[in-house]
């Protein structure tokens, strides 16, 4: 892709190259999810090089060396569980919902013990993007005629030890082994005419990444199918051509056979005429 001719029409391959740069920038943290989605949408709507060029102007090209950053302490590997178990105190240690609701979600630090109470209301505790004060945290839920929903990311081990009276605790996510180094989440408490649910969900960025991977797989399957169809058409055309050539050769052979038989008949007729002529003499 070049900026020398911005009016030239861009191809699907050009748009895919720009989308790949955006995906790399998202994985490296250069773009957040909102910026990534906006630029990706603009990429697939772009029709010319002039519309594509500004989308990645502030991003390094694929394969370009990253700028060097000098740091005294090396951070944990991005996305690893070790980098999310930060120690210290939690950023929030309790939540209350009385005829109302509460939420703990996004970037927050889960303490070693988090207490919550819901009465005629509901609460949501989302751990998908959270950090953890320890490798094992406890979430104590008391739900009376209300409910609490605990959302954990894949890879986290879940243990449920709550008691329900005319209510219940969700045990569906128990028994799933955790990833190496992942925290352990223990859900305890009491539910009376209410419930505590535990659900395992992907983050929005992970869903977007999987969506992009599935899209790439669909594109690859379509390309493979198109190649097979083209190959099949070529084979059919070749078979049809050979059939026509064989039919033409067969007609030619039959014509030659008829011509030879006619020549033989004329030759016999000439010989009979010659014999009759000799007898008449």
N, C-alpha and C positions, 0 to 999 in steps of 0.2 A: 504494500500500500504506500502511496506517495502523496505528498501535499502539493506537488508541482502541477497537478491537473485536478483541482478540487471538483471540477464539473463532471468528471468521468463517473459513470455508474459503478457502484460497488457490487461485488458478487457475494454469494452466500459464503464462500470460503473466506472472503475479507471480513465479513461480519463475525464468523466463527473465531477468527484470529483475535479480533478485538474482545470478544466474549471470554476467550481463554485468558487474556491479560487481566480482565476484570476479576475472573475467578481466582487467579493467583493473588491479586491485590487483596481480595476478601480474606483468603486463607492467611495472608501475611499480616493482616490487621491494618492495612493502608486505607481500606474502605470499611465503613460500617454497613450493616445490612440494608438500611434505607438508601444510602448512596449507591450501593451495588445494584439494587433493584431499579432505581431510577436510570442509572447508566446502561444497564442491560436492556431495559425497555427502549431507551433511545437508540441502542445499537441495532436492535432488530427492526426498528422503524426507519433507520438511515437508508438513503437511496444512493448517495454519492460519497466520494472520498472526503469532500469538504465537510459533510455531516459526521463522518466517522472520526476524523482526525482530532477534534477537540475532546472527545470522550476519554482518551488515554493520554492526553498531552502532559498531565502532571503525574503520570505513573511511569515507572521504569519498564523498558521493553523486556519481553520474555528472554531470559538468559543473561540479562545485564547484571553486573556485579552490584550487590547491595552496598550502600555506604557504610563505612566502618564506624562503629560506636564504641567508645571506650567507657567501660563501667568497672567500678571497684568490685562489685558483687555480681556474679553472673546469675541471671534469673533462671527459674526452673523452666523447663521446656514448655512452650506454649501448648495449651490444651491438655497437659498431663495432670493426673490427679495430685501428684506431689505439689504442684503449683497452686492447688486449690485448698490444701490443708494448711492454713496460715497461722494457726495458734492464736493466742491472745483471747480477748473477750469477744462475744458476739455483738454485732451492731444492733440487734434487737433481741430481747429475751422473753417477751410475752406479747400476747394479743388477746383482746376482749371484744366480743360482739354480743351486745344485749339489745335485742330487737333491731339489730343493724348488722354490719359486717366488717371484716378486716381482711387485709391482704399483706403478705410478705412475699415479694417476688423481685426478679431482676438481680442486680448486683448487691448482695448483702451477705453478711457473715453469720452463719448459723452457730449459736453458742453450744456449749456442751449439753445444756438442757434448755429447751424452749417450752414454756407453759402457755396454754391458750384455753379460753373459756368461751363457749357459745351458748346463749340462752335466747330462744326464739330468733335466732339469727344464724349467720354462717361465716366461716372463715376459709381463706385459701392460703396455704403455705407452699410456695413454689421453690424447689431447690435446684432447678435445672441450671441456672446461671449463678448459683450462690457459691461462696467459699465456706469452708468449715473450720471451726476453731479446734477441732480434734478429729482423729480418725474414727471415733465413735461418738455419735450425738444422739440425744434422746429428745423426742417431741411428745410432750404430755398433753393430751387433749381431753377436755371435759365438755361434753355436748349434751345439753338438756333441752329437748324439743327443738333442737337445732342441728347443725352439721358442720364438719370441718373436712376439707379436702386437702390431702397431702400429695404433692406432685414431685416425683423423683426422676432424675435422668437415667438412661440406660447405664448399666455398669455398677450401680450402687446396690449393695446388699440391704434388704429390708427385713426387719423382724417386727412382728405385731404382737403385743402383749396386753392389749386393752380388754376391758370387760364391758359387755353390752347387756342391758336389761330393757326388754321391749325396744331394743335398738341393736346396733351391731357395729363391729369393726371389720373392715375389708382385709381379707387375708390372701387375696389373689396373687399379690406380688411376692409373697414369701417363698422361700425355697429356690429363688433364682440366684446363682452364685455371682459374687461381685468380681469386678476386674481387679487385677493385682494393683495394690496401692489405693484402691477406691475406699471411701469412707463407708461406715456401717450406720444405718439409720434405724433406730428403735422407736416404734410408735407405741405409747402406753396411754392409759387413761381410763375414762368411764363414759359410757353413753346411755342415757335414759330417754326413751322416746326420741332418739336421734341417731345419728350415725357418723362414723369417721371413715372416710374413703381414702384409699391409697392407689395412686395411678402412676404408671410409668409412661413418660412422653419424651419425645425429642424436642430440642430447642428449635426456634424458628430458623436459625442459621443452618442447623443440621437438616431440617426438612427441605430448605432451599437447596442445600448441597445434594441431597438425595434426588430431589426433583430434577436438578441439572444432570446428575448422573443417569437417571432414567431417560431424560431427553436425549442425551448423547447416545445411549444404547438404542433408542428408537431410531435415531438418525443412522446409526451404523447398520441396524437391521434393514432399514429401508434401502440404504446404499447396497448392501449385500443382495437383497432381493432384486433390486434393479439390475445388478450385474448378472444374477442368475437368469433373469428374464431376457436380458440382452443376449446372453450366451445361448439360451434356449431358442430365441428367435433366429440367431445366427445358425444354430444347428438345424432348425426347421427349414430355413432358407437353403442351406447347403443340401439337405436331404431332398427338398423339392427340386433344386437345380439338377441334382444327380438323377432324380426320377425322370425329369423332362429330357435330360440327355439320353438316358436309357431308352425312353419311349421313342425319341427321335432316331436313335441307332437301330432300334427294332424295326421301325417303319422303313428305314433305309435298307436294312437287310431284306425285308419282305419285298420291297420294290426291286432290289437286285435279283432276288430269286425269281420273281415273275418275269423280269426282263430276260434272264437266262433261259427260263422255260419257253418263252416266246421264241427266242432265238433257236432253241432246239426244235420246236415245232416247224418253224419256217425252213430249217435245214432238212427235216424229214420230208416236208412237202416238196422241196426242190429235188430231193433224191427220187421221190416217187414220180415226179414229172419227167425227170431224166430217164428213169427206167421205162416209162410208157413210151417216151419218144424213141428210145432204142428199139423197143419191140415193133413199133409201127414201121420202122425202117426195114 
